[in-house]
Amino acid sequence: MALLALGGCQTAPPKGLTPAQIVVLKQQGFELTDEGWAFGLSGKVLFGSDIERLNKPSTGIVEGIGKALVSAGIERVRVDGHSDASGKESYNQQLSLRRAKSVGKVLTSVGMKEENIQLRGLGSSQPVASNTTTAGRTENRRVSIVVIAD
């Protein structure tokens, strides 16, 4: 009888991120958003006009983030690619997806499993700055890495 009572008191393991994982995310510059923990690469990893590949400094930033996530046991991420509003939206959507893929490749190179990386190309649908200025368009050519707690 006592065994039945104890069995009923067991709690399910917690879902989501551990406190230690949250510390790692904060240390890496992630911020809690409505969609999860997001690292907006705006201002840190930006892309030139019509460019989809990461430059060496940007690759180093993404490698560092990926290594920290893997070492903390954070295995699943979403990579959102973005573009400015120059040109056709269909082209920008594809370009933004190629940008997300370039970041995804770096993450897999440091140990993340490809099947655990969701890639999205959002085109110019979510600008962080005005597309009417050169500086604004530069800010909008970016990627974001989002960690979603299960």
C-alpha positions in Angstrom: 0.0 0.0 0.0 2.8 2.4 0.9 4.5 1.7 -2.5 1.3 2.7 -4.3 1.2 6.0 -2.4 4.8 6.7 -3.2 4.4 5.9 -6.8 1.6 8.4 -7.1 3.8 11.2 -5.7 6.5 10.9 -8.3 6.7 14.0 -10.4 7.5 14.0 -14.1 10.9 15.3 -15.1 10.8 19.0 -15.9 10.3 20.1 -19.5 12.2 22.9 -21.1 15.6 24.3 -20.3 17.5 23.8 -17.1 18.7 26.8 -15.1 22.3 26.0 -16.2 21.2 26.1 -19.8 19.5 29.4 -19.3 22.8 30.8 -17.9 24.6 29.7 -21.0 22.1 31.3 -23.3 22.3 34.6 -21.4 26.1 34.4 -21.5 26.0 34.0 -25.3 23.7 37.0 -25.7 20.4 35.3 -26.1 17.3 37.1 -25.0 13.9 35.6 -24.0 11.2 36.4 -26.6 7.7 35.2 -27.4 9.2 32.5 -29.6 11.9 31.3 -27.2 15.5 32.3 -26.5 16.7 34.3 -29.5 20.1 35.4 -30.6 19.5 38.2 -33.1 22.6 38.4 -35.1 21.7 41.9 -36.2 24.7 44.0 -35.5 27.0 41.0 -35.0 26.5 38.9 -38.1 25.1 40.8 -41.0 25.3 40.0 -44.7 26.2 42.2 -47.6 23.7 42.9 -50.3 22.9 39.7 -52.3 25.5 37.8 -50.1 24.5 34.5 -48.5 27.9 33.3 -47.0 29.3 34.2 -43.7 32.6 36.0 -43.5 35.3 34.8 -41.2 34.5 36.9 -38.1 30.8 36.0 -38.4 31.7 32.3 -38.8 33.7 32.6 -35.6 30.7 34.1 -33.7 28.4 31.3 -34.9 31.0 28.6 -34.1 31.3 30.0 -30.5 27.5 30.0 -30.1 27.2 26.5 -31.5 29.9 25.1 -29.2 28.4 26.7 -26.1 24.9 25.3 -27.0 26.3 21.8 -27.6 28.3 21.8 -24.4 25.2 22.9 -22.5 23.1 20.0 -24.0 21.0 22.4 -26.0 20.4 20.3 -29.1 17.6 22.0 -31.1 17.5 25.4 -32.7 15.8 27.3 -35.4 17.7 29.5 -37.7 15.7 32.4 -39.3 17.2 34.1 -42.3 16.2 37.6 -43.3 16.7 40.1 -46.1 16.1 43.7 -46.9 13.3 44.7 -49.1 15.4 45.4 -52.2 14.4 43.4 -55.2 11.7 40.8 -55.6 10.2 39.2 -52.5 10.4 35.6 -54.0 14.2 36.1 -54.6 14.6 37.6 -51.1 12.8 34.6 -49.5 15.2 32.2 -51.2 18.3 34.4 -50.4 17.2 34.5 -46.7 16.8 30.7 -46.7 20.4 30.4 -48.1 21.6 32.6 -45.3 19.9 30.4 -42.7 21.5 27.4 -44.4 25.0 28.9 -44.2 24.6 29.4 -40.4 23.1 25.9 -40.1 26.2 24.4 -41.8 28.5 26.2 -39.3 26.4 24.8 -36.4 26.6 21.3 -37.7 30.4 21.7 -38.1 30.7 22.2 -34.3 28.5 19.2 -33.4 24.8 20.0 -33.7 22.8 17.4 -35.6 21.4 18.6 -38.9 18.0 17.1 -38.2 17.8 19.3 -35.0 18.3 22.5 -36.9 15.1 24.0 -38.4 15.9 26.5 -41.2 13.5 29.3 -42.3 13.8 31.9 -44.9 11.6 34.9 -44.0 12.6 37.3 -46.7 11.9 40.9 -45.8 8.8 40.1 -43.8 10.3 41.0 -40.4 12.5 44.1 -40.7 14.2 45.4 -37.6 15.0 48.7 -39.3 13.7 50.9 -42.1 14.3 49.7 -45.6 14.4 53.3 -46.9 18.0 53.9 -45.7 21.3 52.1 -46.5 21.9 51.6 -42.7 18.4 50.1 -42.2 18.8 47.7 -45.1 22.1 46.6 -43.8 20.5 45.8 -40.4 17.8 43.8 -42.1 20.2 41.4 -43.8 20.7 39.1 -40.9 20.0 35.8 -39.3 18.6 34.9 -35.9 19.2 31.7 -33.9 16.2 30.7 -31.7 16.3 28.0 -29.0 12.8 26.7 -28.3 12.3 24.8 -25.0 10.3 21.6 -25.4 
